[in-house]
Amino acid sequence: MKTRLSLPTSAGIFAAIFVFAGAAELAMGRHLWGINNVPGIWSGDIWSSHNSQFLTDPYTFSHLTHGMLMFGACWLIAGSLPVPLRALITLIVEATWEVVENTDLMIHRYRAATISLNYYGDSVLNSMCDIAACMIGFSLAYLLPTRVTIVAVILLELMLALWIRDSLLLNILMLLHPIPAIRTWQLGK
């Protein structure tokens, strides 16, 4: 027998996950909004101290990719589950990643292994926008034909690689197994 959660209950669960992730980051000492609480909507310069501090930045696009890829992974692994449940799984994974990404251990790893030399963690509101971008990516993957989603992922990766010399794939690669030649290229040397 299938049970369905009501829309208000589902929305409450989703909101609670956002609140929990934000509260966890605040408890870890992350700023609510930017260094010295300087607000901003967009930081287009990844070398700026405002990167990962304002609501959005170029890496927001990689979170769209997260959502699209998570939609595909959930479809492959748990395709029989209802889409709202797969969305909940995606939200939990993304919110968990945002909290883990903002631990001192991961911040130091980013600074040591990637081009994020001046990375001091995300602001809480940047993390919340990253989670929202992931869920937008998930929704787009659900709504768009599969081939359009695949093309969108490829275009997002290429756009970011050309624009900021980084992308989701490059970021994962450099976190797991840094390659000096890629880092040199990313730094523009």
N, C-alpha and C positions, 0 to 999 in steps of 0.2 A: 504494500500500500504506500503510495507516494504522498508525502506531506509537503505542502508549500507554505513558505513563510509569507506573511502579508508584506506589502510594500513598505508600510511604516516600520515593521519589525526588521526587514532587510536593511532599510536605510539607517535604522538605529545601530545595527551591528556594524555596518560599514563606517558610520561616524565614530563609533566606539574604537574601532581599529585605528583610525586617524588620530583620535585623542590619545590613545595609549602610546602610539609611536611618538607623537609630539611631546607627551609628558616624559617618556623615557629619555628623549634627547635633552629636554630641559634639565632633567635630573643628572645627566652626564655633563652639564655645564655649557651646553650649546646656547648661543644667543637666539632670542626669538627672531630678530630681524637684523641681520648684518652686523658687521664689526662696529662697535660703539652704537648699536641700534640705529644706524643710518638706514632709513627705508629707501626702497627702490623697486621698480618693477622689472627692469631688464638690465643685465650687464653683458654686453656683447664681447668684451675683451677677456679672454680666459686667463690673461696674465695680470689682470686687475685684482686688487684686494677685495673687490665687490663680487668676483666670480664665486658662485655657490653661496652667496650671501643675500642677494636680491631674490625676488620671487622666481625669476626665470633667467636662464643663461643658455649658451649653446648646448650644454649638456642636457637641457630639458628635452631636446630632440631625441637623444639616446634613450630617454625614458619612454618616449612613444614606441621606440623599437622594442624595449623591454616588454611592453604590453602586447605588442603584436606577436612577439616570439613566445610569450607566456600563453597567449591564446592557442597558438599552434602546439605547444608542448602539452597543454591541458587536453587539447583535442586528441593528440596521439596517445597520451597516457590514460586519460579518463574521459574519453569522448562520450561515454554513456551517461555521464553526470549531467544534470541540467546546467545550462549556461550560467544562471545566477550563482550556482555553487562553484563553477569553475572561475567565475569572476571573484568570488570570495577567496578562493585559493590563491589567485593571482594577487589580490590585495594583501593577503597575509604575507606572502613571499616578498612582495615589494616593500611593505612596511618593515618587515624584519630586516631586509637588506639595508634600508635607509638607517635603521638604528645601528646595525653592525658597521656600516660604512662610516659612521660617526664616532666609533670607539677610538680611543687613542692608538690602539694597535693598528687599525686600518688606516688611520690618518698618517701614521709614520710610514706604513707600507706604501701608500700612495706617494708620499714625498720622496721615498728612497727609490722606488721602482718605476715611476711614471714621470710624465712631464709636469705633474702637479707639484712643483717644487715649493710653492707657497700656499699649499692647501692646509687649512686649519679646521676642516670640517664644514658642513653645511649649516646655514641658519635653519632654525626649525621651520620657518615658513617656506624656505627653499625646498626642504625635504618634503613638506606637505604638497607643494606644487609638483615635485618630481613624482610623488605617488599618484597625484591626480593625472599627470601626463601619462603614466603607465596605464591607468585605467581608461584614458581616452584612446590610447593605442590598442588596448584590448577590445574596446567597443568598436573601433574602426575595423579591426580584423574580423569581428563578428558580422559587421554590416557589409563590408566590401567583399567582392569575389576574391577567392584565394590568390589568383594570379596577380591581382591588383595589390594585395597585401604584400606578396613576395617582392614585387617591383618597388613598392614603397619602402620596404626594409632595405633593399639594395640601394635605392636612391638616397635614403637618409644616411646610410653608412658612407657612401661616396661623397655626399654633400659635406658631411662633417670632416671627413679625411681631407678634402680639398680646402675647406674653410678654416678649420682649426688644427689640422694635422692630428686629429684624434677621432675616435668613434667608439661605439660599444665594443666591437671586435678588437680594435687596437688596445683599448683600455683593459679588457680581460686578459689579452695576451701579455701585456706589459706587467700586469699585476701578478700573473702566474709564472711567467718566464720572460723576464726582461731581455730584450735583444738590443745591444748597444747601437747597431746601425739604425734601427727604427727610432730609438731615442734621439740620436743625433739628427735624423731627418725631422723629427717632431719639434726639436728645439730650433730648427732652421739654420743649423750649422753646416 
